[in-house]
């Protein structure tokens, strides 16, 4: 059973408003199948190599933007090939926390802005934190960032309501931007 922080961490990683998957490599069902295949290294490698091959075939018929995504996807897949033997614990975490796998784009403001949110959470109570978030959401021009910040506020409230430490919540919010690395192995 996961603690509340782990539950929220999992929800955030799979929240399309926060981490938009711009190019899905493994769908939910394919990701589950890869998890099962990871118990047999040869089967796991076969599945990943088949995915690389399918991207190679698609590359020839794609536009330039898609070709860039395919190149990045192939790099991620090559990393997945190596991680089974080199970093099995990280791979296990990826299987436990991610519902699917692909190239992601973080819709949150810059890391320095998220640091400001963390400082407010650290220093003030929930009502002030809510007002700070609402003011920033209202001023934000990018609709994707607005939606992402709204979702983060909901997760912050959920953590407050589960009696998590304000310092833990602040740290969590500060590091949200860096979670895109989770997909990169």
N, C-alpha and C positions, 0 to 999 in steps of 0.2 A: 504494500500500500504506500502511495506517495504522500509526502507531507504537502501542505497547502502551497508552499513556495514552488515545489516541483510541479504541482498541478498547473499553477498559473504559468510557470516557465514553459510547460508543454503547450498550453493554450496559445501563448504569445507566439511561439515558434510556428504554429500552424495557422495563425490568424492572417488571412489574405489581405486584410486592411493594413496590417503592419508590415508583413513580409510578403510582398506580391511575387508570386512565381511567374516570372516572365517567360520561362521556357521549361516545361515539365519534362524531366528525363524519365522518371519512374512514377507512374500513377499510384494511387493508394494500393490497389490490388497487386501491381507489379512490385511495389516496395515490400509488401508482405511476403510475396514469393521469394524475393531476394533474401529477405531475413531467414526464411526457411532454408534456402540454398546455402546460406553462410555456414551451416552446420557441416556441409560437405564442400571443402575448398575447391575441388575441381568443378563441381556444379556451379558454385558461385562465380568462378572465373569465366565459365562458359556463358552464363547469363549476361555478365557485364560485357564480355567481348562481342556477344550478339548485338547488344545495344550500341556498341561502338560501330559495328558493321552497318547497322541500320541507319545511323547518323551519317556514315560515309556515303551511303546510297542517296540519302536525302540531300546531301550537300551539293551534288551536281545539279539538282533541279531547283535550287533555292535562290532567293534574291540576296543581295550583299549583306543586309542587316541580319537575315537568318543565318547566313554563312558565319558571321561573327559569333552568334549564339551557339551554333554547332561546334565551332572551334573551342569555345569555353566549356561546352558540355562534354566534349571529348576529353578535355583536361581533367574535369571533375571525375569522369569515368575512369581515367587512368589512375587518378588518386584512389578511387574506390578499389581498384585492383590491388594496389599496394597496401592499403590499410588493413586488410584482413590478416595479413601476417605481421605487419609492423606495429599496428595500433589496434588490436582487437577490442580493447575496452572502449575506445572512442567509437568504433563502428557499432558496438553494442548500444552505446548511448544514443547514437543516431537512430538506430532502429526503434529504441524505446520512446524517443521524443518526437521524431518526425513521422507524419502520416504519409507523406510522399517526398519526392526528391527532385530538385531541379535548380535552375539558375534563379536566384532571388534578388529582388531589389527592395531595400529598406525604404519605407515611405515616411520615416521619422525625420525631424529636423536634424541638423548637424550634431555631432557628439558634444560640442561645446554648449549648444542649446540644451541638450539633454542633461548636461551637468548642472545647469541652472535649475531644472526641474528637481533634480536630486537634492540640491541645496535647500530648496523650499520645503521639500518633504522632510528633510533632516531637521529643519529648524522650527517648523510650524505645525499646527494641528491640521486635521483633515479639512475643516471648513475653509481655512486659508489656502490649503493645497488645491481644493476644488475651485476656488475663486481664481487662483493663479492659472490653472489649466484652462478654465473657461475664458479668461481674458486672452490668453495666448491662442486658443482655438478661434475665438472671434476675430482676432487680428490676422490670422493666417490666410493667405490668398490661395495657396495650393489646396485644392479639395482633397487630394490624396493624403496630404499631411494633416489636414483637419480631421479626416476620418481616423487616421492612425492615432492621433493624439486623443481623440474621443475614446477610442478603444483602450489606450493605455490608462486613461483616467478610470475607466471601469475596472481594469485589473488592479490599479492602485487601491481603489475603494474596497475591492474584494479582499485584498491583502490586509488592509486596515481592519476590516470587519472580522478577519480571522485572527486578530491580535498578533500579527507579525510586528517585529520591531521596526520602528520608523527608519533606523539606520540600515536595516536589511532592505527595506523597500526602496530607500534612496539609492543604495548601491545597485540594486536591480535595475532601476530606471536609468541610472547613469550608463549602464553597460548594454542597454538594449540595442544600440546601433552596432555594437561589435558582434552581435549574435549571427550576423550574416556569415561569419567565419565558420560557424557550425556546419554549414553545408559544404565548405571547401576542404574539409578534412585536414 
